[in-house]
Amino acid sequence: MYMDFTQEQSDFAKSVASFCKKESGTREQRDLLTDHGAHNHNQAFYEKMAELGWLGLTVPEEYGGSAGSTVDLCIFLEEAAKGMAPIGGLGPTVITGAAYEKFGSPAQKEAVLGGIVRGASQSISMSEPEAGSDVGNLSCRAEKVDGGWLINGQKTWCSNAHFAENILLVARTSRGEGKHEGLTMFHVPADISGLKISGIDTMGGKEVNDLYFTDTFLPEDAVVGEVGNGWRQLMAGLNIERLILAAMMLGTAQRAFDDTLEFVTTRKQFGRPVGSFQALRHRIADLATEIECGRLLVYSVARMVDANPTKMFPREASMAKLKLTETAKKVALEGMQMMGGYGYATEFDMEHHVRKTLVSSIYGGTNEIQRDIIGKTYGL
């Protein structure tokens, strides 16, 4: 459903949908592009989107982008996810790029934002073995030395570092009275000496990594933003991060719904389509309603961000992330139930939808954390 979009935006949504249908519309195409689901990102496919100008959608024109709106970005993310485009690098890249756009030096912006436009993936690294939801507890150290910084420590759950061009690292440069003080962002080329990237096997294939820094030297100009101001810089980017995740899960929810609807319409038992039975018909009605509620929320928040680009929307952004990840998970699990054994079989996409949506309530701030944030905005 195209909701109150301009004609240009509606045409853009249709173009992305058409491209995905042509390039990754069949299971055979997707298996070839992802090595039967072992990888969530295909670089050649990604670069085709770059050539169309879509990866630089929100990048400023001076770096080769088209300076599009947050609504434009959500349209692209929704349609790409719905089309099951094998571009797993997209979400972390857009999140990372937004931080560089706000806080990066001109040289850093040229390297990262220009790289995004031409099809390079970027990654961001915050979590550590003892610092997940509690990001302020991180201990990966950045020590000031002559000419720069030495990085030592381990990071974990770093999405797409194994094929990223650069990693935006959050490390500790000092200890203050509060645990959120003394954090700093650093620009780290992924192929730098002293960095070991080790993949973590997951239900979703090769997506996340451990990072091991051993006396990794970074020049002084590797600092992104201000030394010791990393926490405030992270907080400034949460609107876009959570909205990106919500828009992607909106597309995934819609795809899982579409696949379910196709199945219950064509699958016959007891002499008629299973979707004609009230038990399933009511489930379909409920899921469709939930998805449309989520869509209204995503684009409402996107318009708020466009109208107030410097304002924080902690309640609304967390609501969007919470609502859409929970909705997508519900749609996929209900879809599997309605498809029966076919939903569990790897021959069909539904089991992929289930795996993809299960983790969505964990990354980008768990949904428990989102609920806590929302509660705090009501003074609780």
C-alpha positions in Angstrom: 0.0 0.0 0.0 1.5 3.3 -1.1 0.5 5.8 1.6 0.4 9.5 0.7 3.6 9.3 -1.3 4.4 11.8 -4.0 4.2 10.4 -7.6 8.0 10.3 -7.7 8.1 8.2 -4.5 5.4 5.8 -5.7 7.3 5.3 -8.9 10.5 4.8 -7.0 8.9 2.1 -4.8 7.7 0.3 -7.9 11.1 0.5 -9.5 12.8 -1.1 -6.5 10.1 -3.8 -6.4 10.5 -4.4 -10.2 14.3 -4.6 -9.9 14.2 -7.1 -7.0 11.6 -9.3 -8.9 13.8 -9.4 -11.9 17.2 -9.9 -10.2 16.2 -12.0 -7.1 12.6 -12.9 -7.6 13.0 -16.7 -7.8 14.3 -19.1 -5.2 16.9 -20.3 -7.8 18.2 -16.8 -8.2 18.5 -16.2 -4.5 20.2 -19.6 -3.9 22.8 -18.7 -6.5 23.3 -15.2 -5.1 23.7 -16.3 -1.4 25.3 -19.8 -1.8 22.0 -21.4 -0.7 21.5 -18.9 2.2 25.0 -19.2 3.7 25.6 -15.5 3.0 23.2 -12.6 3.3 25.1 -10.2 1.0 26.0 -10.4 -2.7 28.5 -7.7 -3.7 27.8 -7.8 -7.4 24.0 -7.4 -6.7 24.8 -4.6 -4.3 26.9 -2.8 -6.9 24.1 -3.0 -9.4 22.0 -1.0 -6.9 24.8 1.4 -6.5 25.0 2.0 -10.2 21.3 3.0 -10.1 22.1 5.6 -7.5 20.0 3.9 -4.8 22.8 3.3 -2.2 23.5 7.0 -2.0 19.9 7.9 -1.6 20.4 10.0 1.6 24.1 10.9 1.0 24.7 14.6 0.4 25.1 15.6 -3.2 28.7 16.8 -2.6 29.7 13.2 -2.0 27.9 11.8 -5.0 24.5 11.1 -3.4 21.0 12.3 -4.1 20.3 13.9 -0.7 16.9 12.1 -0.4 14.6 12.2 2.6 14.1 9.7 5.4 10.8 8.7 3.8 12.7 7.9 0.6 15.1 5.8 2.6 12.3 3.9 4.3 10.6 3.2 0.9 13.8 1.7 -0.4 14.5 -0.4 2.7 10.9 -1.7 2.8 10.9 -2.7 -0.9 14.4 -4.2 -0.8 13.5 -6.3 2.2 10.1 -7.3 0.7 12.0 -8.3 -2.5 14.4 -10.4 -0.5 17.4 -8.6 -2.1 20.7 -10.1 -0.9 22.1 -6.9 0.4 22.8 -7.7 4.1 25.4 -4.9 4.2 22.7 -2.2 3.6 21.4 -1.6 7.1 24.7 -1.3 9.0 26.1 0.8 6.1 23.3 3.3 6.2 23.5 3.4 10.1 27.3 3.9 9.9 27.0 6.5 7.1 24.6 8.6 9.1 27.1 8.9 12.0 29.9 10.0 9.6 27.6 12.5 8.0 26.9 14.1 11.4 30.4 13.9 13.0 33.0 12.9 10.4 35.8 15.1 9.1 35.7 16.1 5.4 38.3 13.4 4.6 36.3 10.8 6.5 33.1 11.8 4.8 34.7 11.6 1.4 36.1 8.1 2.1 32.9 6.7 3.7 30.0 8.5 2.1 31.7 8.4 -1.3 32.3 4.7 -0.7 28.7 4.1 0.1 27.6 5.7 -3.2 29.9 3.4 -5.2 28.8 0.2 -3.4 31.2 -0.2 -0.5 29.8 -1.6 2.8 30.5 0.0 6.1 30.2 -1.5 9.6 29.8 -0.2 13.2 31.2 -1.9 16.3 29.9 -1.3 19.8 29.2 -4.6 21.6 31.7 -6.5 23.6 31.5 -9.8 25.5 30.7 -7.9 28.7 28.9 -5.0 27.1 25.8 -5.7 25.0 22.7 -3.8 26.1 25.0 -2.1 28.6 27.1 -0.3 26.0 28.5 2.1 28.6 30.3 -0.9 30.1 32.6 -1.4 27.2 36.4 -1.7 27.8 38.1 -2.0 24.4 40.9 0.5 25.0 42.3 3.3 22.9 45.5 4.6 24.3 47.0 7.9 23.2 50.5 7.5 21.9 52.8 9.7 19.7 51.1 10.4 16.4 47.9 8.6 17.2 46.2 5.8 19.2 46.8 2.2 20.0 43.7 0.0 20.2 43.5 -3.2 22.3 40.6 -5.4 23.1 37.8 -7.5 21.7 34.5 -6.5 20.1 31.7 -8.9 19.2 28.5 -9.3 17.2 29.9 -6.9 14.6 27.7 -7.2 11.5 29.3 -7.5 8.1 32.9 -6.6 9.2 34.1 -9.5 7.1 33.2 -7.6 3.9 33.1 -4.0 5.0 35.5 -1.4 3.8 35.6 0.5 7.1 34.5 -0.1 10.7 33.2 2.7 12.9 34.7 1.6 16.3 33.5 2.8 19.7 36.3 2.4 22.2 37.2 3.7 25.7 39.7 6.6 25.8 39.4 7.5 29.5 37.4 6.7 32.7 35.2 9.3 34.2 32.7 9.5 37.0 30.0 8.1 34.8 30.4 4.9 32.7 29.2 6.7 29.5 32.0 9.2 29.8 35.3 8.7 28.0 34.0 6.9 24.9 35.3 7.8 21.5 34.5 6.9 17.9 37.3 5.9 15.5 37.5 5.4 11.8 39.1 2.0 11.2 39.9 0.5 7.7 38.8 -3.1 7.9 42.1 -4.4 6.4 44.3 -2.5 9.0 47.3 -4.3 10.5 46.6 -5.5 14.1 42.9 -6.3 13.5 41.7 -9.9 13.3 38.1 -10.5 12.1 36.7 -13.9 13.1 33.2 -15.0 12.0 30.5 -16.3 14.3 28.3 -19.0 12.9 24.6 -18.2 13.3 21.1 -19.4 12.3 21.3 -16.7 9.6 24.6 -17.8 8.1 27.7 -15.6 8.0 26.5 -12.3 9.3 28.4 -11.3 12.5 32.0 -11.3 13.8 34.3 -11.1 16.7 37.0 -8.4 16.3 40.4 -8.7 18.0 42.5 -5.6 18.3 46.2 -6.1 19.2 48.2 -2.9 19.3 46.3 -1.6 16.3 47.7 1.8 15.5 45.4 4.5 14.3 46.5 8.0 13.3 45.3 11.1 15.2 42.9 11.9 12.4 41.1 8.6 12.9 38.9 10.1 15.6 35.3 10.6 14.4 33.8 13.7 16.1 35.2 14.6 19.5 37.4 12.6 21.9 35.3 11.5 24.9 32.0 12.4 23.2 31.2 9.0 21.7 28.2 8.3 23.8 26.4 11.5 22.9 27.2 10.9 19.3 25.8 7.4 19.5 22.6 8.7 21.1 22.2 11.3 18.3 22.1 8.5 15.7 19.5 6.3 17.4 16.5 7.8 15.5 17.9 6.7 12.2 19.2 3.4 13.4 15.9 2.2 14.9 13.9 3.5 12.0 16.1 1.7 9.5 15.6 -1.6 11.3 11.8 -0.9 11.5 11.5 -0.2 7.8 13.5 -3.4 6.9 11.3 -5.5 9.1 8.2 -3.9 7.6 9.3 -5.2 4.2 10.1 -8.6 5.7 6.7 -8.8 7.4 4.9 -7.9 4.2 6.9 -10.5 2.3 6.1 -13.2 4.9 2.4 -12.2 4.7 2.4 -12.3 0.9 4.0 -15.8 0.9 1.4 -17.0 3.5 -1.5 -15.5 1.6 -0.4 -17.2 -1.7 -0.1 -20.5 0.1 -3.5 -20.5 1.9 -5.1 -19.3 -1.3 -3.8 -22.2 -3.4 -3.4 -25.0 -0.9 -6.5 -27.2 -0.8 -7.7 -29.5 2.0 -11.2 -31.0 2.5 -12.0 -29.8 -1.0 -11.4 -26.1 -0.7 -8.5 -23.6 -0.1 -7.3 -23.7 3.5 -7.6 -19.9 3.6 -11.3 -20.1 3.2 -11.6 -21.7 6.7 -12.5 -19.1 9.3 -9.6 -20.0 11.6 -7.1 -19.0 8.9 -9.2 -16.2 7.4 -9.3 -14.4 10.7 -5.5 -14.9 11.2 -4.9 -13.3 7.8 -7.1 -10.4 8.7 -5.3 -9.8 12.0 -1.9 -10.0 10.4 -2.8 -7.6 7.6 -4.1 -5.1 10.1 -1.0 -5.3 12.3 1.2 -4.7 9.2 -0.7 -1.6 8.2 -0.5 -0.2 11.7 3.2 -0.8 11.6 3.5 0.9 8.2 1.6 4.0 9.4 4.0 4.2 12.4 7.2 3.8 10.3 6.3 6.6 7.8 4.9 8.8 10.5 8.2 8.7 12.4 10.1 9.1 9.1 8.2 12.3 8.4 8.8 13.6 11.9 12.6 13.1 11.4 12.5 14.8 8.0 10.6 17.8 9.6 13.0 18.0 12.6 16.4 16.4 11.5 18.3 17.6 14.6 15.6 16.5 17.1 15.7 13.3 19.1 12.6 11.0 19.0 13.5 8.3 21.5 9.9 7.3 22.2 8.7 7.2 18.6 11.9 5.6 17.2 11.9 2.9 19.9 8.2 2.3 19.3 8.8 1.8 15.6 11.6 -0.7 16.2 9.6 -2.5 18.9 6.4 -2.7 16.9 7.8 -3.7 13.5 10.2 -6.4 14.8 7.5 -7.9 17.0 5.0 -7.7 14.1 7.4 -9.3 11.6 8.2 -12.1 14.0 4.5 -12.8 14.6 3.7 -12.8 10.9 6.5 -15.2 10.1 5.7 -17.6 12.9 2.0 -17.5 12.1 2.9 -18.0 8.4 4.9 -21.1 9.3 2.0 -22.5 11.4 -0.5 -21.9 8.5 1.8 -23.5 6.0 2.3 -26.5 8.2 5.2 -28.7 7.3 5.8 -26.7 4.1 6.6 -23.7 6.3 9.2 -25.7 8.1 10.8 -27.1 4.9 13.9 -25.3 3.6 12.4 -25.6 0.1 10.2 -22.7 1.0 11.1 -19.2 2.1 9.0 -19.1 5.3 11.7 -20.8 7.5 14.1 -18.1 6.3 11.6 -15.4 7.3 11.3 -17.0 10.7 15.1 -17.0 11.2 15.5 -13.5 10.0 12.7 -12.1 12.2 13.7 -13.9 15.4 17.0 -12.0 15.6 15.4 -8.7 14.8 14.1 -8.3 18.3 17.7 -8.6 19.6 19.9 -6.5 17.4 19.9 -2.7 17.4 18.9 -2.7 21.1 16.8 -5.6 22.4 13.1 -5.1 22.5 13.3 -5.2 26.3 15.6 -2.1 26.1 13.2 -0.4 23.7 10.3 -1.0 26.2 12.5 0.4 28.9 13.3 3.6 26.9 9.6 4.1 26.0 8.7 3.7 29.7 11.3 6.3 30.7 9.8 8.8 28.3 6.6 8.6 30.4 8.6 9.4 33.6 8.7 5.8 34.8 
